[in-house]
Amino acid sequence: MARLTVTAAVGTGCLQGVDAQPVRVEATFEGEGKPHILGQVDTAVREACQRVMSAFLASGLPTPRRGGMVVNFSPATFRKTGPGFDLPLAAVLAAAAGMTPADACAGLAAYGEVGLDGRILPVEGAIPVALAARAAGARILLVSPEDAPCVGLVAGIAVLPVRDLAEVLGWLRGELELAPAPPPVPRAAGDELDLADIRGHETPKRALAVAAAGRHNLLLVGPPGSGKSALARRLPGLLPPPSDAEALEILKVRSAHGTIPPDLGRQRPFRAPHHTSSTPSLLGGGKGPRPGELTLAHQGVLFLDELPEFRREALEGMRQPLEDGQLTIGRAQATITMPAAFLLVGAMNPCPCGWHGHPSRPCACPAAARQRYLQRLSGPLLDRLDLQVEVPALDPRRLREPADPEWGTARLRDAVAEAAARQAQRNTFRDGFVPNGRLQDRQLERAVRPTQAVQDALERVLRAFRLSGRARVRLLRIARTLADLDARDAVAPDDVVEAARMRGYEARGGR
């Protein structure tokens, strides 16, 4: 029996969640017989051969013969899906059929869909595939002209745009040169929302600064129209801009979702899904699975307005990502882990009608109805919302007051940046930087170093509201951030008292 010899191979990747697994597409023609496609592929990939053959014909190019064709997608340990395998398949078939030099595919990767007319079309996940191909040792990546500019932001691999199959074969033969696409220019999302435009609400504004400085999750509670949504939408403006590594993470997530932002990841994401959203759309899932809102908010802000109205299973499914910064989705074929390091801001009314505690509008809710409404949020979820702040209805006369620059976005952003710099010097451990809102055990004790006066203040708060040891951890984290915002090395007893207020213990009896 004759030995089968692989005559060409091209690298690519298979999207799984927001990451890609390296894939090697191998091809050969040996004798005659039916074509064989190996390597655990789905129907779309199996149909790619016919699609690519038709594209060769429509482009006026020689068509690789089908007799004796053997194509293998390795490794065979996971299922290959999606249209991005068209372009590497076309390149490898042309090389295996002798239409291009045998060594032209050395160090080459490709990713893109091939239309029936031979055009190379964009596909989701080009940035994760570029990262996977680079990790597998590829030096050059061919993609569509639409994908090339953003994919070119990935360092360490040359990204070349190709318009059609004729251009692919011409480049492989050395008959033409391909120039990298010029890097895209980030576009601003629009005018920045300024906290100074919101009159009053000094305590919620300070809570926003604390949330931004220490990465503390935040719950805003107040009647309709009190300004909860307006406050939440101004939180991204307080956060420091993403680093280059964070911007690439944001782009990778959006590439896997198929929606590249115009700012190219240079601004923190702000996601505000509606409370009727399904659980998979929030947590991620479906076929693939695809990233949900939690992952799309990675390195940014996730705002859940009308928090108690979200599905209970979706809210409970957020508990693990809030602690770990990543989301794990189990499937029969594989377990997918996607990043979900976001800052959560929830907003809710104090009761079903929304007017409980309003100075001029009476509440129509029975006590039992209000209790049921509040119990839609479980204790474990509430415990992960470090800051729980009231946003009261303002006296209409305050709306006529001039804007106060002391509570403007620019000034608070500077204070947040200084607090973040203090944390970076103090909270960098063996595993990297940890913000105040994520400090654990010895890390927290080392960062706070509570004096006897601070310990006494903590004990008084814990006894007064009958709180657990977990509440002590939350209070210390917030107190540490308050001290950082005030540019103080030592945490003071007053920080503990203010932290207790920002936890909502005084307003809601330590819930």
Secondary structure, 3 states (H helix, E strand, C coil): CCCCCCCEEEEEEEEECCEEEEEEEEEEECCCCCCEEECCECHHHHHHHHHHHHHHHHCCCCCCCCCCEEEEEECCCCCECCHHHHHHHHHHHHHHCCCCCHHHHCCEEECCEECCCCEEECCCCHHHHHHHHHHCCCCEEEECCCCHHHHCCCCCCEEEECCEHHHHHHHHCCCCCCCCCCCCCCCCCCCCCCHHHCCCCHHHHHHHHHHHHHCCCEEEECCCCCCHHHHHCCCHHHCCCCCHHHHHHHHHHHHHHCCCCCCCCCCCCEECCCCCCCHHHHHCECCCCECCHHHHCCCCEEEECCHHHCCHHHHHHCHHHHHHCEEEEECCCCEEEEECCCEEEEEECCCCCCCCCCCCCCCCCCHHHHHHHHCCCCHHHHHCCCEEEECCCCCHHHHHCCCCHHHCHHHHHHHHHHHHHHHHHHCEECCEECCHHHCCHHHHHHHHCCCHHHHHHHHHHHHHCCCCHHHHHHHHHHHHHHHHHCCCCCCCHHHHHHHHHHCCHHHHCCC
